[in-house]
Amino acid sequence: MPKVNVLIEVPRTQPQAFAAHAAAVGSLVESEKQGQSLVKDLAGYGLDLVADQAPVPLFQEKTVFAEAAAGGFAAFASPETNPDTAADSLVVSCEVDPARLADLSSRKDVRVWPSSELTLLGIEQEEEEFDLADSAGGVDCRPFRPAVTIGTLRRLLGVRAVWRDGFRGQNIVVGIIDEGVDGTVYPVVGGFSRPNARRPGTAPITSHGSMCAADVLVAAPAAKLHDYPFLGVPNSGGALQMFQAVLDQRRRDGTPHLTNNSYGFVGIPPRESFPNHEIHDINHPLHRKIREVVASGAPAFFAAGNCGENCPSGRCLPSGIGPGRSIHGSNSLAEVVTIAAVNSRHERIGYSSQGPGMFEPRKPDLAAYSHFFGNLGPGRPAGGDASSFDNGTSAATPVAAGVAALLMSAIRGLTPAELKEALIAGAIDLGVPGQDDHTGFGVVNAAATYMILKEGRWASGLTRVRAAAWA
Amino acid sequence: MKWLVTTPKGIDVGRLIERLSAFGCTADPDLAPIPLDDNEQVIEVDGPKDLPARASGESQILKVSPNSEMTLY
């Protein structure tokens, strides 16, 4: 597993901090010498110094913010050279073995900070070569390939093509129907809860709903959220109540503009014993309510499920694993957008559920990325080491919903059917040409879909033409 | 077992729940009926496994559907 970049802050007084730093910047040997001196007590953590990044001094706040006359940094505004200053601690750039990161972070004598990848805003990046699987596709199964950063996902999705025109999901509200979102971290501005249940925005940062919130913001960082938390074990009655709350809110002010739904069933009860079960009865009240919400103009994104045949989740029952048996219930309704999961190499993740769907056979509709550091992972809001990352079709679905929110902020008035058609037309097709049981019409792509929508090509029936050509 | 009972709109829900209690059903009084289109509504109840059969003769019950547990993916 590749090492991760960190900044290690070592409390140490350095009397002539500016001079020492200048010496390190001027000489790789001096930089390494200073760095080694600072981390000499940290042997055994698999640390590698980043030698071309000289240790950086940090100063006591009472020094920094003191009056200029007392030697505070405000004196630096004067045109003459000021006296050197003593540092309070020094920061060293290192690479660390991810398996040792938690141990290192737990030490009391140093502080470990993330050293996350930054992007130059407003400057075109050079074309980046991605590590993509060949166009025939592939499958990623346990042990899964390493997770990637949000930055990688944003480049793969092509969100900057939309961002450049000023759209980042602003003025769009996404409803998260899940177990609740941490509103102190994510932009929860409303929602609904049942009596005596968790209020919107009060879930912990480690909640499944908080992961969904983070993942919507990958493509649409300016979107807002409504939180519709199930409490405890979710059931269809709870979901029914939440969709009614969505409909009530939409009647009042047109929000939320779309919903994310990363839940469902993991097994199929026998039809003869349970003919009215949600999986068998397309007119179950929950399905009817979902159709009402979509008819009101709010697209519904549903996770395909984690019961694909290659490496199904341990929760899946044998009756619900594999092609034709793993996309069922609300996520197989024709009216919703059903999302499978791929990794950043465009390999289908082996647990991603497979069509045909049990109501609408042509499922899933699309795929989106999972296995990335969104809410979970080093330096992310919920924390964790490199083995903790956003996962499941649960994570892929809000990535797709975020792309939808981004596009809806740019192209107002899209109907659910138009949005779905455009997403399909702009998708990167994998494997067998056209819709297939593994990744649907392909991986959502914001840039291509945006161009299609801007040019109005979606109105020409492009998807139908494409689908017919592949039939 | 949890059930979703579909009824016509405008009925006396309290009286219906009273009748359902004869079958061993209970309902959370804080949960309001959920409307379905213009003519129907849904109430959540806990009841016996054979509630659909027992309720089949009730004129104010249009349908009894399972209220099944789901899993976060």
Contacts between the chains, C-beta under 8 A, distances in Angstrom:
chain1	res1	chain2	res2	distance
A	178	B	72	6.9
A	179	B	72	6.3
A	194	B	30	7.9
A	194	B	31	7.1
A	195	B	28	7.9
A	195	B	30	4.0
A	195	B	31	7.2
A	196	B	30	7.1
A	208	B	72	4.7
A	233	B	69	5.2
A	234	B	69	7.1
A	234	B	70	4.7
A	234	B	71	7.9
A	234	B	72	7.0
A	235	B	2	6.1
A	235	B	67	5.2
A	235	B	68	6.0
A	235	B	69	4.9
A	235	B	70	6.2
A	236	B	4	7.0
A	236	B	65	8.0
A	236	B	66	7.4
A	236	B	67	5.4
A	236	B	68	5.6
A	236	B	70	6.7
A	237	B	2	6.4
A	237	B	4	5.6
A	237	B	42	7.9
A	237	B	44	4.4
A	237	B	67	4.1
A	239	B	70	7.0
A	240	B	4	6.9
A	240	B	34	5.7
A	240	B	42	6.5
A	241	B	31	7.6
A	241	B	34	6.0
A	244	B	34	4.8
A	244	B	35	6.9
A	262	B	72	6.5
A	262	B	73	5.1
A	263	B	70	4.9
A	263	B	71	6.3
A	263	B	72	4.9
A	263	B	73	5.9
A	264	B	70	5.8
A	264	B	71	6.7
A	264	B	73	6.3
A	265	B	68	7.0
A	265	B	70	6.0
A	265	B	71	6.9
A	266	B	71	5.0
A	274	B	66	6.7
A	276	B	52	6.9
A	276	B	63	7.5
A	276	B	64	7.2
A	276	B	65	5.0
A	276	B	66	6.1
A	277	B	66	5.3
A	277	B	68	6.4
A	278	B	65	7.7
A	278	B	66	6.6
A	278	B	68	5.6
A	281	B	65	6.6
A	284	B	4	7.8
A	284	B	65	5.1
A	284	B	66	7.9
A	285	B	4	5.3
A	285	B	6	6.1
A	285	B	34	7.5
A	285	B	36	5.8
A	285	B	42	4.7
A	285	B	63	8.0
A	285	B	65	5.9
A	286	B	4	7.9
A	288	B	36	5.7
A	288	B	37	7.6
A	289	B	34	7.4
A	289	B	36	6.7
A	292	B	36	7.8
A	292	B	37	7.4
A	303	B	73	4.4
A	305	B	73	5.7
A	306	B	73	5.2
A	313	B	73	8.0
A	315	B	71	5.7
A	329	B	70	7.8
A	392	B	73	5.0
A	393	B	73	5.1
A	394	B	72	6.4
A	394	B	73	4.1
A	397	B	73	7.8
